[in-house]
Amino acid sequence: MFDYEEYLAAFQTGDDDLLVDRFFAEDVVFHAGTRDYHGKAGLRAFLAWAHDGVREVPRIQAYAWDGDRLFAEVDMDFHATKARPDFLFKAMQPGDSVTVKFFVQYRIRDGLVCELKSMTWSPERGVTRLPRLGGHPSQIAAFHAYCSAFSNADPDRYSAFYTDDVVLELGSVPPIHGRDGITGFYTRMFAQVRESVVPYSVLADDRTIAIDALSRFTAIEDAPDFVVGSLAKGEWIEVRVFVHYELRDGLISHIRVGRAGADGVPRIFRADGTRR
């Protein structure tokens, strides 16, 4: 028996191999508007392209069965973690999101999808909305997009995840207040040192997000006075950090950053990758 709720839960993990292996027949045919994809290999290839740097998260609106056919209305959220100028529905940069309404028909044989047809409305037309951040898989995917926008030094995009009165506490400098205060601080820093944030784990609900992450600070110019440690151009510092985010109405209202105990001791690397 095909369990659609289980299918959606698997889809929301972002594990395309799990999705294809568990829920699709070997001879599946996917009809996607302008072309067809045949078999699991064809479906995998399409998903690998479509999901390269973009998380796709379905939010079911309604579905109904008619014999061996399942009809569904799905609001599909897409969250970019890399530049995708060629993306299906619009050009995407890290931190961007778009929601598209899908109408989908599945034909089921022996508990597996053997035929899939989809059509869409234009992006953002008639869709429902979630608050930007929170505990839903789509909101967690949006948080990863936020981390990518920050790591891409794109203040317009990463600051869109903040409340106007957001507060940042780093410990190494006095608290920084407001969206403009944070973007101003990082714009000055990023002129010499770029920071990338790679989450190891993310725990989230509608009020808070907590992450265990690696922060890497890479000097694009000599930075002898950098607060974490002196750096020459091309050198970098890695620090493991715990970060706690408070949310209000789906936006970040307070950020507290702390080093992860003994693992939070900065490690400095020369441009050739050797430890300094």
C-alpha atoms as an extended CHARMM CRD file, in Angstrom:
* protein
*
       276  EXT
         1         1  MET       CA              0.0000000000        0.0000000000        0.0000000000  PROA      1               0.0000000000
         2         2  PHE       CA              1.2530000000        3.4620000000       -0.9070000000  PROA      2               0.0000000000
         3         3  ASP       CA              1.4010000000        5.7810000000        2.1310000000  PROA      3               0.0000000000
         4         4  TYR       CA              1.3160000000        9.3650000000        0.8480000000  PROA      4               0.0000000000
         5         5  GLU       CA              2.0370000000       10.9210000000        4.2430000000  PROA      5               0.0000000000
         6         6  GLU       CA              5.1460000000        8.7220000000        4.5260000000  PROA      6               0.0000000000
         7         7  TYR       CA              6.1390000000        9.7200000000        0.9830000000  PROA      7               0.0000000000
         8         8  LEU       CA              5.8710000000       13.4180000000        1.8680000000  PROA      8               0.0000000000
         9         9  ALA       CA              7.8990000000       12.9360000000        5.0420000000  PROA      9               0.0000000000
        10        10  ALA       CA             10.6500000000       11.2600000000        3.0270000000  PROA      10              0.0000000000
        11        11  PHE       CA             10.5320000000       14.0580000000        0.4340000000  PROA      11              0.0000000000
        12        12  GLN       CA             10.9540000000       16.6450000000        3.1940000000  PROA      12              0.0000000000
        13        13  THR       CA             14.2490000000       15.0850000000        4.3210000000  PROA      13              0.0000000000
        14        14  GLY       CA             15.9270000000       16.1140000000        1.0770000000  PROA      14              0.0000000000
        15        15  ASP       CA             17.2630000000       12.5660000000        0.5450000000  PROA      15              0.0000000000
        16        16  ASP       CA             16.4790000000       11.9520000000       -3.1250000000  PROA      16              0.0000000000
        17        17  ASP       CA             17.9680000000        8.4490000000       -3.1530000000  PROA      17              0.0000000000
        18        18  LEU       CA             15.7040000000        7.4150000000       -0.2720000000  PROA      18              0.0000000000
        19        19  LEU       CA             12.6970000000        8.8960000000       -2.0490000000  PROA      19              0.0000000000
        20        20  VAL       CA             13.3550000000        7.2090000000       -5.3880000000  PROA      20              0.0000000000
        21        21  ASP       CA             14.3710000000        3.8370000000       -3.9170000000  PROA      21              0.0000000000
        22        22  ARG       CA             11.4590000000        3.5920000000       -1.5030000000  PROA      22              0.0000000000
        23        23  PHE       CA              8.5110000000        4.9800000000       -3.4530000000  PROA      23              0.0000000000
        24        24  PHE       CA              9.0460000000        4.6620000000       -7.2280000000  PROA      24              0.0000000000
        25        25  ALA       CA              8.7920000000        1.7140000000       -9.6090000000  PROA      25              0.0000000000
        26        26  GLU       CA             11.7940000000        0.7820000000      -11.7610000000  PROA      26              0.0000000000
        27        27  ASP       CA              9.9000000000        1.7520000000      -14.9330000000  PROA      27              0.0000000000
        28        28  VAL       CA              8.4240000000        4.9890000000      -13.5760000000  PROA      28              0.0000000000
        29        29  VAL       CA              7.6320000000        7.7240000000      -16.0860000000  PROA      29              0.0000000000
        30        30  PHE       CA              7.6760000000       11.3520000000      -14.9520000000  PROA      30              0.0000000000
        31        31  HSD       CA              5.7930000000       13.8090000000      -17.1810000000  PROA      31              0.0000000000
        32        32  ALA       CA              7.0800000000       17.3040000000      -16.3180000000  PROA      32              0.0000000000
        33        33  GLY       CA              5.5120000000       19.7950000000      -18.6780000000  PROA      33              0.0000000000
        34        34  THR       CA              8.0220000000       20.1090000000      -21.5200000000  PROA      34              0.0000000000
        35        35  ARG       CA              9.6300000000       16.6600000000      -21.3550000000  PROA      35              0.0000000000
        36        36  ASP       CA              9.4010000000       13.1490000000      -19.9150000000  PROA      36              0.0000000000
        37        37  TYR       CA             11.8710000000       11.2600000000      -17.7100000000  PROA      37              0.0000000000
        38        38  HSD       CA             11.9610000000        7.4540000000      -17.8670000000  PROA      38              0.0000000000
        39        39  GLY       CA             12.9310000000        5.0140000000      -15.1540000000  PROA      39              0.0000000000
        40        40  LYS       CA             14.5830000000        5.5530000000      -11.8100000000  PROA      40              0.0000000000
        41        41  ALA       CA             17.7960000000        6.6620000000      -13.5200000000  PROA      41              0.0000000000
        42        42  GLY       CA             16.0090000000        9.3760000000      -15.4610000000  PROA      42              0.0000000000
        43        43  LEU       CA             14.1780000000       10.5590000000      -12.3480000000  PROA      43              0.0000000000
        44        44  ARG       CA             17.4100000000       10.5900000000      -10.3110000000  PROA      44              0.0000000000
        45        45  ALA       CA             19.1870000000       12.6310000000      -12.9810000000  PROA      45              0.0000000000
        46        46  PHE       CA             16.3990000000       15.2010000000      -13.0430000000  PROA      46              0.0000000000
        47        47  LEU       CA             16.3020000000       15.5060000000       -9.2530000000  PROA      47              0.0000000000
        48        48  ALA       CA             20.1000000000       15.8100000000       -9.0570000000  PROA      48              0.0000000000
        49        49  TRP       CA             19.9490000000       18.7600000000      -11.4410000000  PROA      49              0.0000000000
        50        50  ALA       CA             16.8840000000       20.3920000000       -9.9030000000  PROA      50              0.0000000000
        51        51  HSD       CA             18.1640000000       20.0270000000       -6.3310000000  PROA      51              0.0000000000
        52        52  ASP       CA             21.7570000000       21.1010000000       -6.9660000000  PROA      52              0.0000000000
        53        53  GLY       CA             22.0280000000       23.8370000000       -4.3180000000  PROA      53              0.0000000000
        54        54  VAL       CA             18.2430000000       24.1010000000       -3.9300000000  PROA      54              0.0000000000
        55        55  ARG       CA             16.1740000000       22.3360000000       -1.2610000000  PROA      55              0.0000000000
        56        56  GLU       CA             12.6460000000       21.4750000000       -2.3830000000  PROA      56              0.0000000000
        57        57  VAL       CA             10.1490000000       20.9860000000        0.4420000000  PROA      57              0.0000000000
        58        58  PRO       CA              6.5040000000       20.0120000000       -0.2130000000  PROA      58              0.0000000000
        59        59  ARG       CA              3.6050000000       21.2670000000        1.8750000000  PROA      59              0.0000000000
        60        60  ILE       CA              0.4350000000       19.3170000000        1.0700000000  PROA      60              0.0000000000
        61        61  GLN       CA             -2.7560000000       21.3540000000        0.7120000000  PROA      61              0.0000000000
        62        62  ALA       CA             -5.2040000000       18.6130000000       -0.3280000000  PROA      62              0.0000000000
        63        63  TYR       CA             -5.2270000000       15.1690000000       -1.8910000000  PROA      63              0.0000000000
        64        64  ALA       CA             -7.7590000000       12.5490000000       -2.9810000000  PROA      64              0.0000000000
        65        65  TRP       CA             -7.7450000000        8.9840000000       -4.2900000000  PROA      65              0.0000000000
        66        66  ASP       CA             -9.5750000000        7.6250000000       -7.3490000000  PROA      66              0.0000000000
        67        67  GLY       CA             -8.7990000000        3.9310000000       -7.7140000000  PROA      67              0.0000000000
        68        68  ASP       CA             -5.0860000000        3.6050000000       -8.4120000000  PROA      68              0.0000000000
        69        69  ARG       CA             -4.6520000000        7.3490000000       -8.9500000000  PROA      69              0.0000000000
        70        70  LEU       CA             -3.8000000000       10.0030000000       -6.3820000000  PROA      70              0.0000000000
        71        71  PHE       CA             -4.4330000000       13.6930000000       -7.0640000000  PROA      71              0.0000000000
        72        72  ALA       CA             -2.7120000000       16.3310000000       -4.9320000000  PROA      72              0.0000000000
        73        73  GLU       CA             -2.4080000000       20.0800000000       -4.5670000000  PROA      73              0.0000000000
        74        74  VAL       CA              1.0160000000       20.9170000000       -3.1380000000  PROA      74              0.0000000000
        75        75  ASP       CA              2.6560000000       24.2150000000       -2.2230000000  PROA      75              0.0000000000
        76        76  MET       CA              6.3210000000       23.5960000000       -2.9690000000  PROA      76              0.0000000000
        77        77  ASP       CA              8.9850000000       25.6990000000       -1.2560000000  PROA      77              0.0000000000
        78        78  PHE       CA             12.4220000000       26.0630000000       -2.8550000000  PROA      78              0.0000000000
        79        79  HSD       CA             15.3690000000       27.4150000000       -0.8320000000  PROA      79              0.0000000000
        80        80  ALA       CA             18.7170000000       28.2170000000       -2.4750000000  PROA      80              0.0000000000
        81        81  THR       CA             22.1070000000       27.5430000000       -0.8710000000  PROA      81              0.0000000000
        82        82  LYS       CA             24.1100000000       28.3080000000       -4.0260000000  PROA      82              0.0000000000
        83        83  ALA       CA             23.7270000000       30.4560000000       -7.1220000000  PROA      83              0.0000000000
        84        84  ARG       CA             21.2780000000       28.8990000000       -9.5980000000  PROA      84              0.0000000000
        85        85  PRO       CA             20.7370000000       31.3920000000      -12.4330000000  PROA      85              0.0000000000
        86        86  ASP       CA             19.3050000000       28.5150000000      -14.4860000000  PROA      86              0.0000000000
        87        87  PHE       CA             16.7300000000       27.3930000000      -11.9260000000  PROA      87              0.0000000000
        88        88  LEU       CA             13.3410000000       26.2710000000      -13.2270000000  PROA      88              0.0000000000
        89        89  PHE       CA             11.1410000000       28.9670000000      -11.7260000000  PROA      89              0.0000000000
        90        90  LYS       CA             13.4490000000       31.9670000000      -11.3340000000  PROA      90              0.0000000000
        91        91  ALA       CA             17.1320000000       32.8230000000      -11.0360000000  PROA      91              0.0000000000
        92        92  MET       CA             18.1910000000       32.0780000000       -7.4610000000  PROA      92              0.0000000000
        93        93  GLN       CA             21.0230000000       33.3040000000       -5.2430000000  PROA      93              0.0000000000
        94        94  PRO       CA             22.0180000000       31.8990000000       -1.8210000000  PROA      94              0.0000000000
        95        95  GLY       CA             19.3260000000       32.9380000000        0.6520000000  PROA      95              0.0000000000
        96        96  ASP       CA             16.5290000000       33.1840000000       -1.9180000000  PROA      96              0.0000000000
        97        97  SER       CA             13.2630000000       31.2770000000       -1.5970000000  PROA      97              0.0000000000
        98        98  VAL       CA             10.2840000000       30.8320000000       -3.8740000000  PROA      98              0.0000000000
        99        99  THR       CA              6.9990000000       28.9400000000       -3.4920000000  PROA      99              0.0000000000
       100       100  VAL       CA              5.2020000000       27.3440000000       -6.4380000000  PROA      100             0.0000000000
       101       101  LYS       CA              1.8170000000       25.6380000000       -6.4790000000  PROA      101             0.0000000000
       102       102  PHE       CA              1.9150000000       22.1560000000       -7.9990000000  PROA      102             0.0000000000
       103       103  PHE       CA             -0.9710000000       19.9860000000       -9.1480000000  PROA      103             0.0000000000
       104       104  VAL       CA              0.1920000000       16.3860000000       -9.2880000000  PROA      104             0.0000000000
       105       105  GLN       CA             -1.2650000000       13.0530000000      -10.3630000000  PROA      105             0.0000000000
       106       106  TYR       CA              0.3540000000        9.8010000000       -9.2550000000  PROA      106             0.0000000000
       107       107  ARG       CA             -0.5250000000        6.3690000000      -10.6550000000  PROA      107             0.0000000000
       108       108  ILE       CA              0.1910000000        3.5990000000       -8.1720000000  PROA      108             0.0000000000
       109       109  ARG       CA              1.0550000000       -0.0250000000       -8.9900000000  PROA      109             0.0000000000
       110       110  ASP       CA              1.9170000000       -2.5530000000       -6.2870000000  PROA      110             0.0000000000
       111       111  GLY       CA              2.4050000000        0.2190000000       -3.7500000000  PROA      111             0.0000000000
       112       112  LEU       CA              4.8640000000        2.2200000000       -5.8880000000  PROA      112             0.0000000000
       113       113  VAL       CA              4.5340000000        5.2630000000       -8.1480000000  PROA      113             0.0000000000
       114       114  CYS       CA              4.7360000000        4.0820000000      -11.7510000000  PROA      114             0.0000000000
       115       115  GLU       CA              3.6230000000        7.3190000000      -13.3920000000  PROA      115             0.0000000000
       116       116  LEU       CA              3.8710000000       10.9060000000      -12.1930000000  PROA      116             0.0000000000
       117       117  LYS       CA              2.3980000000       13.9680000000      -13.8980000000  PROA      117             0.0000000000
       118       118  SER       CA              2.8410000000       17.5150000000      -12.6410000000  PROA      118             0.0000000000
       119       119  MET       CA              1.7660000000       20.9830000000      -13.6500000000  PROA      119             0.0000000000
       120       120  THR       CA              2.3890000000       24.3020000000      -11.9460000000  PROA      120             0.0000000000
       121       121  TRP       CA              1.0710000000       27.7970000000      -11.6090000000  PROA      121             0.0000000000
       122       122  SER       CA              3.4140000000       30.7560000000      -11.9360000000  PROA      122             0.0000000000
       123       123  PRO       CA              5.7160000000       31.2710000000       -8.9240000000  PROA      123             0.0000000000
       124       124  GLU       CA              4.0280000000       32.7100000000       -5.8150000000  PROA      124             0.0000000000
       125       125  ARG       CA              0.5390000000       32.6040000000       -7.3470000000  PROA      125             0.0000000000
       126       126  GLY       CA             -2.1360000000       31.3200000000       -4.9720000000  PROA      126             0.0000000000
       127       127  VAL       CA              0.2890000000       29.7830000000       -2.4810000000  PROA      127             0.0000000000
       128       128  THR       CA              0.1480000000       29.5750000000        1.3090000000  PROA      128             0.0000000000
       129       129  ARG       CA              2.9200000000       30.9770000000        3.4940000000  PROA      129             0.0000000000
       130       130  LEU       CA              4.9350000000       29.8160000000        6.4630000000  PROA      130             0.0000000000
       131       131  PRO       CA              6.8200000000       32.2170000000        8.7220000000  PROA      131             0.0000000000
       132       132  ARG       CA             10.3420000000       32.3790000000        7.3230000000  PROA      132             0.0000000000
       133       133  LEU       CA             12.0310000000       30.3840000000       10.1180000000  PROA      133             0.0000000000
       134       134  GLY       CA             10.8060000000       27.7910000000       12.6040000000  PROA      134             0.0000000000
       135       135  GLY       CA             10.5950000000       24.0570000000       13.1620000000  PROA      135             0.0000000000
       136       136  HSD       CA              8.9880000000       22.8970000000        9.8920000000  PROA      136             0.0000000000
       137       137  PRO       CA             11.3810000000       21.1440000000        7.4530000000  PROA      137             0.0000000000
       138       138  SER       CA             10.8580000000       23.9880000000        4.9900000000  PROA      138             0.0000000000
       139       139  GLN       CA             11.7530000000       26.5660000000        7.6400000000  PROA      139             0.0000000000
       140       140  ILE       CA             14.8870000000       24.6230000000        8.5680000000  PROA      140             0.0000000000
       141       141  ALA       CA             15.8080000000       24.5380000000        4.8690000000  PROA      141             0.0000000000
       142       142  ALA       CA             15.2920000000       28.3180000000        4.8200000000  PROA      142             0.0000000000
       143       143  PHE       CA             17.7100000000       28.6060000000        7.7450000000  PROA      143             0.0000000000
       144       144  HSD       CA             20.3830000000       26.7720000000        5.7430000000  PROA      144             0.0000000000
       145       145  ALA       CA             19.7140000000       29.2570000000        2.9310000000  PROA      145             0.0000000000
       146       146  TYR       CA             20.2540000000       32.0640000000        5.4720000000  PROA      146             0.0000000000
       147       147  CYS       CA             23.6260000000       30.5500000000        6.4670000000  PROA      147             0.0000000000
       148       148  SER       CA             24.5920000000       30.4300000000        2.7840000000  PROA      148             0.0000000000
       149       149  ALA       CA             23.5910000000       34.0640000000        2.2240000000  PROA      149             0.0000000000
       150       150  PHE       CA             25.6850000000       35.0740000000        5.2480000000  PROA      150             0.0000000000
       151       151  SER       CA             28.6420000000       33.0000000000        4.0450000000  PROA      151             0.0000000000
       152       152  ASN       CA             28.2130000000       34.6360000000        0.6280000000  PROA      152             0.0000000000
       153       153  ALA       CA             28.5830000000       38.0830000000        2.2830000000  PROA      153             0.0000000000
       154       154  ASP       CA             25.2040000000       39.2050000000        0.9050000000  PROA      154             0.0000000000
       155       155  PRO       CA             23.7950000000       41.6560000000        3.4890000000  PROA      155             0.0000000000
       156       156  ASP       CA             20.5470000000       42.3340000000        1.6270000000  PROA      156             0.0000000000
       157       157  ARG       CA             19.6810000000       38.6430000000        1.6930000000  PROA      157             0.0000000000
       158       158  TYR       CA             20.9100000000       37.5370000000        5.1160000000  PROA      158             0.0000000000
       159       159  SER       CA             19.4950000000       40.6190000000        6.8580000000  PROA      159             0.0000000000
       160       160  ALA       CA             16.0410000000       39.8010000000        5.4610000000  PROA      160             0.0000000000
       161       161  PHE       CA             15.9430000000       37.0530000000        8.1220000000  PROA      161             0.0000000000
       162       162  TYR       CA             16.2920000000       39.6220000000       10.9710000000  PROA      162             0.0000000000
       163       163  THR       CA             13.8110000000       41.7300000000       12.9010000000  PROA      163             0.0000000000
       164       164  ASP       CA             14.5300000000       45.4670000000       12.8600000000  PROA      164             0.0000000000
       165       165  ASP       CA             15.6160000000       45.3530000000       16.5210000000  PROA      165             0.0000000000
       166       166  VAL       CA             17.7520000000       42.1910000000       16.3000000000  PROA      166             0.0000000000
       167       167  VAL       CA             20.6440000000       41.9370000000       18.7840000000  PROA      167             0.0000000000
       168       168  LEU       CA             23.9140000000       40.0790000000       18.1460000000  PROA      168             0.0000000000
       169       169  GLU       CA             26.1230000000       38.9630000000       21.0450000000  PROA      169             0.0000000000
       170       170  LEU       CA             29.5250000000       37.6450000000       19.9720000000  PROA      170             0.0000000000
       171       171  GLY       CA             31.3490000000       37.9700000000       23.3050000000  PROA      171             0.0000000000
       172       172  SER       CA             34.4660000000       39.4290000000       21.6650000000  PROA      172             0.0000000000
       173       173  VAL       CA             32.8450000000       42.8390000000       21.0640000000  PROA      173             0.0000000000
       174       174  PRO       CA             29.9800000000       44.7500000000       22.7560000000  PROA      174             0.0000000000
       175       175  PRO       CA             26.4500000000       43.6940000000       21.7090000000  PROA      175             0.0000000000
       176       176  ILE       CA             25.4740000000       44.9040000000       18.2490000000  PROA      176             0.0000000000
       177       177  HSD       CA             21.9600000000       46.2940000000       17.8740000000  PROA      177             0.0000000000
       178       178  GLY       CA             19.6680000000       46.4260000000       14.8830000000  PROA      178             0.0000000000
       179       179  ARG       CA             19.6900000000       45.0770000000       11.3520000000  PROA      179             0.0000000000
       180       180  ASP       CA             21.8320000000       47.9690000000       10.1020000000  PROA      180             0.0000000000
       181       181  GLY       CA             24.2360000000       47.5800000000       13.0110000000  PROA      181             0.0000000000
       182       182  ILE       CA             24.8590000000       43.9170000000       12.1690000000  PROA      182             0.0000000000
       183       183  THR       CA             25.2120000000       44.4200000000        8.4270000000  PROA      183             0.0000000000
       184       184  GLY       CA             27.5120000000       47.3890000000        8.9950000000  PROA      184             0.0000000000
       185       185  PHE       CA             29.7290000000       45.3670000000       11.3520000000  PROA      185             0.0000000000
       186       186  TYR       CA             30.0450000000       42.4370000000        8.9450000000  PROA      186             0.0000000000
       187       187  THR       CA             30.4540000000       44.5880000000        5.8310000000  PROA      187             0.0000000000
       188       188  ARG       CA             33.4920000000       46.2120000000        7.4510000000  PROA      188             0.0000000000
       189       189  MET       CA             34.8390000000       42.8160000000        8.5570000000  PROA      189             0.0000000000
       190       190  PHE       CA             34.2090000000       41.1450000000        5.2090000000  PROA      190             0.0000000000
       191       191  ALA       CA             36.3760000000       43.7500000000        3.4630000000  PROA      191             0.0000000000
       192       192  GLN       CA             39.3540000000       41.9160000000        5.0310000000  PROA      192             0.0000000000
       193       193  VAL       CA             38.0660000000       38.6140000000        6.3980000000  PROA      193             0.0000000000
       194       194  ARG       CA             35.2220000000       36.4950000000        5.0680000000  PROA      194             0.0000000000
       195       195  GLU       CA             33.3020000000       34.1690000000        7.3840000000  PROA      195             0.0000000000
       196       196  SER       CA             31.5580000000       30.9810000000        6.3150000000  PROA      196             0.0000000000
       197       197  VAL       CA             29.2460000000       29.0610000000        8.6450000000  PROA      197             0.0000000000
       198       198  VAL       CA             28.7360000000       25.3080000000        8.1880000000  PROA      198             0.0000000000
       199       199  PRO       CA             26.1350000000       23.8260000000       10.5870000000  PROA      199             0.0000000000
       200       200  TYR       CA             26.8760000000       20.3380000000       11.8970000000  PROA      200             0.0000000000
       201       201  SER       CA             23.4260000000       20.0840000000       13.4760000000  PROA      201             0.0000000000
       202       202  VAL       CA             20.3180000000       22.2640000000       13.7050000000  PROA      202             0.0000000000
       203       203  LEU       CA             17.5600000000       22.0460000000       16.3310000000  PROA      203             0.0000000000
       204       204  ALA       CA             14.6020000000       24.3190000000       15.7130000000  PROA      204             0.0000000000
       205       205  ASP       CA             11.0940000000       25.1160000000       16.8360000000  PROA      205             0.0000000000
       206       206  ASP       CA              8.8850000000       28.1660000000       16.4040000000  PROA      206             0.0000000000
       207       207  ARG       CA             10.7350000000       30.1130000000       19.1100000000  PROA      207             0.0000000000
       208       208  THR       CA             14.3960000000       29.1700000000       18.8330000000  PROA      208             0.0000000000
       209       209  ILE       CA             17.1010000000       27.6730000000       16.6380000000  PROA      209             0.0000000000
       210       210  ALA       CA             20.2440000000       26.1370000000       18.1410000000  PROA      210             0.0000000000
       211       211  ILE       CA             23.1840000000       25.0640000000       16.0150000000  PROA      211             0.0000000000
       212       212  ASP       CA             26.5170000000       23.3570000000       16.4560000000  PROA      212             0.0000000000
       213       213  ALA       CA             28.6460000000       24.7630000000       13.6400000000  PROA      213             0.0000000000
       214       214  LEU       CA             32.0640000000       25.4220000000       12.1830000000  PROA      214             0.0000000000
       215       215  SER       CA             32.9770000000       29.0510000000       11.5200000000  PROA      215             0.0000000000
       216       216  ARG       CA             35.8230000000       29.6030000000        9.0960000000  PROA      216             0.0000000000
       217       217  PHE       CA             37.4020000000       33.0550000000        8.8070000000  PROA      217             0.0000000000
       218       218  THR       CA             39.4390000000       33.5040000000        5.6160000000  PROA      218             0.0000000000
       219       219  ALA       CA             41.6230000000       36.5740000000        5.0430000000  PROA      219             0.0000000000
       220       220  ILE       CA             41.1710000000       38.1580000000        1.6230000000  PROA      220             0.0000000000
       221       221  GLU       CA             43.5880000000       40.8980000000        2.7080000000  PROA      221             0.0000000000
       222       222  ASP       CA             46.1840000000       41.0420000000        5.4750000000  PROA      222             0.0000000000
       223       223  ALA       CA             44.2850000000       41.3650000000        8.7680000000  PROA      223             0.0000000000
       224       224  PRO       CA             46.8660000000       41.7910000000       11.5610000000  PROA      224             0.0000000000
       225       225  ASP       CA             44.2750000000       43.1540000000       14.0120000000  PROA      225             0.0000000000
       226       226  PHE       CA             41.5100000000       40.6270000000       13.3840000000  PROA      226             0.0000000000
       227       227  VAL       CA             39.7760000000       39.9750000000       16.6930000000  PROA      227             0.0000000000
       228       228  VAL       CA             39.9510000000       36.1600000000       16.5260000000  PROA      228             0.0000000000
       229       229  GLY       CA             43.6350000000       36.1260000000       15.5310000000  PROA      229             0.0000000000
       230       230  SER       CA             46.1110000000       37.8410000000       13.2590000000  PROA      230             0.0000000000
       231       231  LEU       CA             45.8720000000       36.6450000000        9.6600000000  PROA      231             0.0000000000
       232       232  ALA       CA             47.8840000000       37.1700000000        6.4950000000  PROA      232             0.0000000000
       233       233  LYS       CA             46.1210000000       37.1400000000        3.1320000000  PROA      233             0.0000000000
       234       234  GLY       CA             45.0840000000       33.5840000000        2.2430000000  PROA      234             0.0000000000
       235       235  GLU       CA             45.2680000000       32.2600000000        5.8080000000  PROA      235             0.0000000000
       236       236  TRP       CA             42.2120000000       31.1210000000        7.6990000000  PROA      236             0.0000000000
       237       237  ILE       CA             40.9740000000       30.3220000000       11.1900000000  PROA      237             0.0000000000
       238       238  GLU       CA             38.4840000000       27.5890000000       12.0670000000  PROA      238             0.0000000000
       239       239  VAL       CA             36.4340000000       27.7420000000       15.2650000000  PROA      239             0.0000000000
       240       240  ARG       CA             33.6890000000       25.4020000000       16.4180000000  PROA      240             0.0000000000
       241       241  VAL       CA             30.7830000000       27.3990000000       17.8330000000  PROA      241             0.0000000000
       242       242  PHE       CA             27.3770000000       26.9810000000       19.4230000000  PROA      242             0.0000000000
       243       243  VAL       CA             24.8570000000       29.5820000000       18.2830000000  PROA      243             0.0000000000
       244       244  HSD       CA             21.4400000000       30.2670000000       19.8040000000  PROA      244             0.0000000000
       245       245  TYR       CA             18.8700000000       32.2260000000       17.8080000000  PROA      245             0.0000000000
       246       246  GLU       CA             15.6580000000       33.6170000000       19.2780000000  PROA      246             0.0000000000
       247       247  LEU       CA             12.7740000000       33.9580000000       16.8250000000  PROA      247             0.0000000000
       248       248  ARG       CA              9.8860000000       36.3660000000       16.6760000000  PROA      248             0.0000000000
       249       249  ASP       CA              7.2220000000       35.9370000000       13.9890000000  PROA      249             0.0000000000
       250       250  GLY       CA              9.5910000000       33.7260000000       12.0320000000  PROA      250             0.0000000000
       251       251  LEU       CA             12.5170000000       36.1800000000       12.0530000000  PROA      251             0.0000000000
       252       252  ILE       CA             15.7160000000       36.2370000000       14.0950000000  PROA      252             0.0000000000
       253       253  SER       CA             15.4540000000       38.6740000000       17.0100000000  PROA      253             0.0000000000
       254       254  HSD       CA             18.5150000000       37.7090000000       19.0910000000  PROA      254             0.0000000000
       255       255  ILE       CA             21.7510000000       35.8480000000       18.3190000000  PROA      255             0.0000000000
       256       256  ARG       CA             24.1610000000       34.5470000000       20.9430000000  PROA      256             0.0000000000
       257       257  VAL       CA             27.4490000000       32.9840000000       19.8370000000  PROA      257             0.0000000000
       258       258  GLY       CA             29.7740000000       30.9490000000       22.0600000000  PROA      258             0.0000000000
       259       259  ARG       CA             32.8380000000       28.8330000000       21.3860000000  PROA      259             0.0000000000
       260       260  ALA       CA             32.3160000000       25.1030000000       21.8350000000  PROA      260             0.0000000000
       261       261  GLY       CA             34.5030000000       24.4890000000       24.9000000000  PROA      261             0.0000000000
       262       262  ALA       CA             37.8230000000       22.7920000000       24.1380000000  PROA      262             0.0000000000
       263       263  ASP       CA             36.6490000000       22.2460000000       20.5570000000  PROA      263             0.0000000000
       264       264  GLY       CA             36.1860000000       26.0140000000       20.2620000000  PROA      264             0.0000000000
       265       265  VAL       CA             39.9110000000       26.7830000000       20.4180000000  PROA      265             0.0000000000
       266       266  PRO       CA             40.7640000000       28.5920000000       17.1590000000  PROA      266             0.0000000000
       267       267  ARG       CA             42.8840000000       26.6210000000       14.6700000000  PROA      267             0.0000000000
       268       268  ILE       CA             44.9710000000       28.7770000000       12.3430000000  PROA      268             0.0000000000
       269       269  PHE       CA             46.0090000000       27.5540000000        8.8770000000  PROA      269             0.0000000000
       270       270  ARG       CA             48.5110000000       28.9660000000        6.4070000000  PROA      270             0.0000000000
       271       271  ALA       CA             47.5150000000       29.5460000000        2.8060000000  PROA      271             0.0000000000
       272       272  ASP       CA             49.0760000000       26.1710000000        1.8760000000  PROA      272             0.0000000000
       273       273  GLY       CA             46.7540000000       24.3630000000        4.3320000000  PROA      273             0.0000000000
       274       274  THR       CA             49.3450000000       23.5820000000        7.0060000000  PROA      274             0.0000000000
       275       275  ARG       CA             48.6990000000       24.4840000000       10.6460000000  PROA      275             0.0000000000
       276       276  ARG       CA             50.3480000000       27.6410000000       11.8530000000  PROA      276             0.0000000000
